[in-house]
Amino acid sequence: MSTTVDTAFAPVAFTEGAVKELLKLKDQQEISEDFGLRVGVEGGGCSGMSYILGFDQKKDGDQEFIIEGIKVFMHKAHQMYLMGMQVDWQDGLNSRGFTFSNPNANSTCGCGTSFSV
């Protein structure tokens, strides 16, 4: 059974820019309250693992966090790869999109969405 965990114990953090962009996307795409932001990892990418970031429904094995007012779902097994990670939103001339600062990553690829541990 999934549980909701206090923000103080959330494995990831969002910058102010990321929160603003996530709330904007949720509003623009008219995402229902049944959905939350899925943060996780999957095998693949140039460095071996890729980040998952998108709105989704709760699944078996998920924990639920409320981070900066955003409902976040994360599978328990992904926490060891993402503990302490910060998600940011870049909106500059050279880069635009979400970036991931993960203290658990031994290496990352140039795209910034793939890493190895």
CORSUL-V184608 format. One record per run of one state. SS is the DSSP state (a for helix, b for strand, c for the rest). FROM is the first residue (numbers start at 1). LEN is the number of residues. If there is no record, write none. Layout:
ss,from,len
SS,FROM,LEN
SS,FROM,LEN
This chain:
ss,from,len
c,1,3
b,4,2
c,6,1
a,7,3
c,10,2
b,12,3
c,15,1
a,16,13
c,29,6
b,35,9
c,44,5
b,49,9
c,58,4
b,62,6
c,68,2
b,70,6
a,76,7
c,83,2
b,85,7
c,92,4
b,96,6
c,102,5
b,107,2
c,109,5
b,114,3
c,117,1
